[in-house]
């Protein structure tokens, strides 16, 4: 039986693997012509760092906890930017966006998405989120239904009880020192406006991740846009919760009799919460098929 510290080490090793891969990919694409612009948007007291890649319908990318644009989406952006105007940004305290004296909340983070798109004069967009970013994306669709035309929800839950008990037990045990000498810390040191804020940032985010939450089943059911849900078969989200959530979006029906719902569910075999995002081509193919991209 592994101790919590041993489990943390395993997770950090996996994060190192995905981080190293995506950083190398991003570095290889430094001169890629997909990047159209970047900057800092004055949003709700933040100087929110964003990038715009490619052209076409707007597609917003929301990263996971402790991640940055490069770490989470360095490989995926060049693929999606072939068909879409990809808008990627770094949430409060992450990457090049400095933290502010504001507690983390799903409402505040959804408000940031809305405010950024207003700043960029984008009336509506496809929104894709992973882990923390997926729950933020879902809450954005709840709070701002006209803003989200399609939702891609990867590896997350609409309430804390959706995570299996082992995951819920693990979240509050994470400490800043677990990330020392990993690409996560290296990237933070490279990108963060205030490199001395690392410990405070991790401590604050751990508290948020460990705090019970519930977006509300009745509120989730109000989401009417098509939703693509993607999970690894062993990524820490209870599969009963996945089935419940898919049902909220119209799934789980006898399709031969009723026809297929507009929302879709994909379970990727032999995949964990971290290794799922290492399967760039698989994720891209699922996303493009859902969006009808040629």
ZIPE-V40249 format. One record per residue. N is the residue number from 0. SS is DSSP state (hx for helix, st for strand, lp for the rest). D_LAST is the distance of its C-alpha to the last C-alpha in Angstrom with 2 decimals. Layout:
# ZIPE-V40249
n=N ss=SS d_last=D_LAST
n=N ss=SS d_last=D_LAST
This chain:
# ZIPE-V40249
n=0 ss=lp d_last=47.47
n=1 ss=lp d_last=45.76
n=2 ss=lp d_last=47.17
n=3 ss=hx d_last=45.05
n=4 ss=hx d_last=45.49
n=5 ss=hx d_last=44.31
n=6 ss=hx d_last=41.20
n=7 ss=hx d_last=40.54
n=8 ss=hx d_last=40.94
n=9 ss=hx d_last=38.39
n=10 ss=hx d_last=35.84
n=11 ss=hx d_last=36.64
n=12 ss=hx d_last=36.20
n=13 ss=hx d_last=32.73
n=14 ss=hx d_last=31.91
n=15 ss=hx d_last=33.35
n=16 ss=hx d_last=31.05
n=17 ss=hx d_last=27.82
n=18 ss=hx d_last=29.31
n=19 ss=hx d_last=30.35
n=20 ss=hx d_last=26.97
n=21 ss=hx d_last=25.12
n=22 ss=hx d_last=27.90
n=23 ss=hx d_last=27.74
n=24 ss=hx d_last=23.99
n=25 ss=hx d_last=24.55
n=26 ss=hx d_last=27.46
n=27 ss=hx d_last=25.51
n=28 ss=lp d_last=23.01
n=29 ss=lp d_last=25.90
n=30 ss=lp d_last=25.23
n=31 ss=lp d_last=21.47
n=32 ss=lp d_last=20.51
n=33 ss=lp d_last=18.18
n=34 ss=st d_last=21.39
n=35 ss=st d_last=22.19
n=36 ss=st d_last=25.16
n=37 ss=st d_last=27.18
n=38 ss=st d_last=30.36
n=39 ss=st d_last=32.52
n=40 ss=st d_last=32.44
n=41 ss=st d_last=35.73
n=42 ss=st d_last=34.72
n=43 ss=lp d_last=37.35
n=44 ss=lp d_last=39.73
n=45 ss=st d_last=37.15
n=46 ss=st d_last=35.90
n=47 ss=st d_last=32.33
n=48 ss=st d_last=30.43
n=49 ss=st d_last=26.81
n=50 ss=st d_last=24.13
n=51 ss=st d_last=21.24
n=52 ss=st d_last=18.42
n=53 ss=lp d_last=15.67
n=54 ss=lp d_last=14.87
n=55 ss=lp d_last=13.08
n=56 ss=st d_last=13.75
n=57 ss=st d_last=16.36
n=58 ss=st d_last=15.81
n=59 ss=st d_last=19.24
n=60 ss=st d_last=20.16
n=61 ss=st d_last=23.55
n=62 ss=lp d_last=25.22
n=63 ss=lp d_last=27.79
n=64 ss=lp d_last=31.57
n=65 ss=lp d_last=33.09
n=66 ss=lp d_last=29.75
n=67 ss=lp d_last=28.41
n=68 ss=hx d_last=25.08
n=69 ss=hx d_last=25.49
n=70 ss=hx d_last=26.70
n=71 ss=hx d_last=24.20
n=72 ss=hx d_last=20.95
n=73 ss=lp d_last=21.78
n=74 ss=lp d_last=19.29
n=75 ss=hx d_last=16.44
n=76 ss=hx d_last=16.54
n=77 ss=hx d_last=15.52
n=78 ss=hx d_last=12.22
n=79 ss=hx d_last=11.51
n=80 ss=lp d_last=13.03
n=81 ss=lp d_last=10.42
n=82 ss=lp d_last=8.56
n=83 ss=st d_last=11.63
n=84 ss=st d_last=15.36
n=85 ss=st d_last=16.61
n=86 ss=st d_last=20.21
n=87 ss=st d_last=22.12
n=88 ss=st d_last=25.84
n=89 ss=lp d_last=28.79
n=90 ss=lp d_last=30.76
n=91 ss=lp d_last=34.54
n=92 ss=lp d_last=36.37
n=93 ss=lp d_last=33.33
n=94 ss=lp d_last=32.56
n=95 ss=lp d_last=33.59
n=96 ss=lp d_last=34.31
n=97 ss=lp d_last=38.01
n=98 ss=lp d_last=39.39
n=99 ss=lp d_last=41.61
n=100 ss=lp d_last=44.39
n=101 ss=lp d_last=42.21
n=102 ss=lp d_last=41.69
n=103 ss=lp d_last=38.20
n=104 ss=lp d_last=37.02
n=105 ss=hx d_last=33.78
n=106 ss=hx d_last=34.83
n=107 ss=hx d_last=35.49
n=108 ss=hx d_last=32.21
n=109 ss=hx d_last=30.27
n=110 ss=hx d_last=32.41
n=111 ss=hx d_last=31.39
n=112 ss=hx d_last=27.66
n=113 ss=hx d_last=28.60
n=114 ss=hx d_last=30.97
n=115 ss=hx d_last=28.63
n=116 ss=hx d_last=25.96
n=117 ss=hx d_last=28.85
n=118 ss=hx d_last=30.03
n=119 ss=lp d_last=26.68
n=120 ss=lp d_last=26.63
n=121 ss=lp d_last=23.51
n=122 ss=lp d_last=24.09
n=123 ss=lp d_last=21.36
n=124 ss=st d_last=18.60
n=125 ss=st d_last=16.49
n=126 ss=st d_last=18.94
n=127 ss=st d_last=18.58
n=128 ss=st d_last=21.90
n=129 ss=st d_last=23.46
n=130 ss=lp d_last=27.04
n=131 ss=hx d_last=29.17
n=132 ss=hx d_last=26.15
n=133 ss=hx d_last=24.74
n=134 ss=hx d_last=28.04
n=135 ss=hx d_last=28.17
n=136 ss=hx d_last=24.72
n=137 ss=hx d_last=25.98
n=138 ss=hx d_last=29.20
n=139 ss=hx d_last=27.43
n=140 ss=hx d_last=25.67
n=141 ss=hx d_last=29.18
n=142 ss=hx d_last=31.04
n=143 ss=lp d_last=28.59
n=144 ss=lp d_last=26.61
n=145 ss=lp d_last=25.46
n=146 ss=lp d_last=24.07
n=147 ss=st d_last=21.48
n=148 ss=st d_last=18.68
n=149 ss=st d_last=17.07
n=150 ss=st d_last=18.78
n=151 ss=st d_last=17.83
n=152 ss=st d_last=21.22
n=153 ss=st d_last=21.83
n=154 ss=lp d_last=25.25
n=155 ss=lp d_last=27.69
n=156 ss=lp d_last=29.99
n=157 ss=lp d_last=31.13
n=158 ss=st d_last=34.75
n=159 ss=hx d_last=36.64
n=160 ss=hx d_last=37.85
n=161 ss=hx d_last=34.31
n=162 ss=st d_last=34.77
n=163 ss=lp d_last=36.94
n=164 ss=hx d_last=40.53
n=165 ss=hx d_last=40.26
n=166 ss=hx d_last=37.59
n=167 ss=hx d_last=39.70
n=168 ss=hx d_last=42.72
n=169 ss=hx d_last=40.97
n=170 ss=hx d_last=39.65
n=171 ss=lp d_last=43.11
n=172 ss=lp d_last=44.32
n=173 ss=lp d_last=42.02
n=174 ss=lp d_last=44.10
n=175 ss=hx d_last=43.39
n=176 ss=hx d_last=45.14
n=177 ss=hx d_last=42.71
n=178 ss=hx d_last=40.13
n=179 ss=lp d_last=42.56
n=180 ss=lp d_last=41.49
n=181 ss=lp d_last=37.84
n=182 ss=hx d_last=34.79
n=183 ss=hx d_last=34.58
n=184 ss=hx d_last=38.04
n=185 ss=hx d_last=37.48
n=186 ss=hx d_last=34.43
n=187 ss=hx d_last=36.42
n=188 ss=hx d_last=39.25
n=189 ss=hx d_last=36.98
n=190 ss=hx d_last=35.22
n=191 ss=lp d_last=37.52
n=192 ss=lp d_last=39.72
n=193 ss=lp d_last=42.57
n=194 ss=hx d_last=42.63
n=195 ss=hx d_last=45.77
n=196 ss=hx d_last=43.93
n=197 ss=hx d_last=42.23
n=198 ss=hx d_last=44.67
n=199 ss=hx d_last=44.72
n=200 ss=hx d_last=40.92
n=201 ss=hx d_last=40.63
n=202 ss=hx d_last=43.57
n=203 ss=hx d_last=42.18
n=204 ss=hx d_last=38.74
n=205 ss=hx d_last=40.40
n=206 ss=hx d_last=42.48
n=207 ss=hx d_last=39.48
n=208 ss=hx d_last=37.52
n=209 ss=hx d_last=40.72
n=210 ss=lp d_last=41.49
n=211 ss=lp d_last=40.77
n=212 ss=lp d_last=38.25
n=213 ss=st d_last=36.86
n=214 ss=lp d_last=34.39
n=215 ss=lp d_last=35.78
n=216 ss=hx d_last=34.42
n=217 ss=hx d_last=35.12
n=218 ss=hx d_last=33.31
n=219 ss=hx d_last=30.22
n=220 ss=lp d_last=30.25
n=221 ss=lp d_last=29.99
n=222 ss=lp d_last=26.37
n=223 ss=lp d_last=24.45
n=224 ss=lp d_last=20.91
n=225 ss=st d_last=18.39
n=226 ss=st d_last=19.00
n=227 ss=st d_last=17.38
n=228 ss=st d_last=20.35
n=229 ss=st d_last=20.20
n=230 ss=st d_last=23.48
n=231 ss=st d_last=25.16
n=232 ss=lp d_last=27.57
n=233 ss=lp d_last=30.46
n=234 ss=lp d_last=29.55
n=235 ss=lp d_last=32.55
n=236 ss=st d_last=31.30
n=237 ss=lp d_last=33.24
n=238 ss=hx d_last=31.09
n=239 ss=hx d_last=33.22
n=240 ss=hx d_last=32.14
n=241 ss=hx d_last=28.46
n=242 ss=hx d_last=29.09
n=243 ss=hx d_last=31.05
n=244 ss=hx d_last=28.42
n=245 ss=hx d_last=25.70
n=246 ss=hx d_last=28.23
n=247 ss=hx d_last=28.61
n=248 ss=lp d_last=24.96
n=249 ss=lp d_last=25.47
n=250 ss=lp d_last=24.67
n=251 ss=lp d_last=27.05
n=252 ss=lp d_last=27.57
n=253 ss=lp d_last=28.21
n=254 ss=hx d_last=24.77
n=255 ss=hx d_last=25.99
n=256 ss=hx d_last=28.46
n=257 ss=hx d_last=26.92
n=258 ss=lp d_last=23.21
n=259 ss=lp d_last=20.69
n=260 ss=lp d_last=20.99
n=261 ss=lp d_last=18.34
n=262 ss=lp d_last=18.91
n=263 ss=st d_last=18.15
n=264 ss=st d_last=20.23
n=265 ss=st d_last=19.54
n=266 ss=st d_last=22.60
n=267 ss=st d_last=22.12
n=268 ss=lp d_last=25.15
n=269 ss=lp d_last=27.71
n=270 ss=lp d_last=26.54
n=271 ss=lp d_last=28.70
n=272 ss=lp d_last=28.19
n=273 ss=lp d_last=28.02
n=274 ss=hx d_last=26.49
n=275 ss=hx d_last=23.43
n=276 ss=hx d_last=22.25
n=277 ss=hx d_last=22.93
n=278 ss=lp d_last=20.06
n=279 ss=hx d_last=17.43
n=280 ss=hx d_last=14.84
n=281 ss=hx d_last=15.51
n=282 ss=hx d_last=15.32
n=283 ss=hx d_last=12.05
n=284 ss=hx d_last=10.46
n=285 ss=hx d_last=12.26
n=286 ss=hx d_last=11.35
n=287 ss=hx d_last=7.56
n=288 ss=hx d_last=8.13
n=289 ss=hx d_last=10.73
n=290 ss=hx d_last=9.07
n=291 ss=lp d_last=6.35
n=292 ss=lp d_last=3.78
n=293 ss=lp d_last=0.00
